Amino acid sequence: MQLGPAVGAVFASPSEGQGAAVEQVHESLKLIERELREGAFKGRRFFGGDEIGILDIVLGCGSYWLAVFEEVMKVKLVDPEAFPLFHSWLRDFEEQEEVKEIMPAIDRLLEYAGGVRQMMLSLSNQQQ
């Protein structure tokens, strides 16, 4: 699964090149969704079981950025209808008090990501 690089490709792509990158994200999310539906993690609240485990932390901290990228890029990466189990898991993860305590405010992340996106597009335009 290449979720991180796929999300990075969406973020780095100019608007006209986002389709293929978004599809890569969706392919990775399909694998996670399948594992939550019928694989080793079926029926679990978190990947670690009833409690947050290391896989939840790794995936959750990275996935927290998905909403930021959706907003900045104006794309839909985590459709609750296409990925209901992953979407539910992510919302549950984000609602945990220990997660809320350490995650930066979404407005700060949006400001940061917007600035990085503009810089990347500017560099991309200069190279053309």
Secondary structure, DSSP 8 states (H G I E B T S, - for coil): --HHHHHHHHHHS-GGGHHHHHHHHHHHHHHHHHHHHHSTTTT-SBTTBSS--HHHHHHHHHHHHHHHHHHHHT--SS-TTTSHHHHHHHHHHHHSHHHHHHS--HHHHHHHHHHHHHHHHHHHHHH-
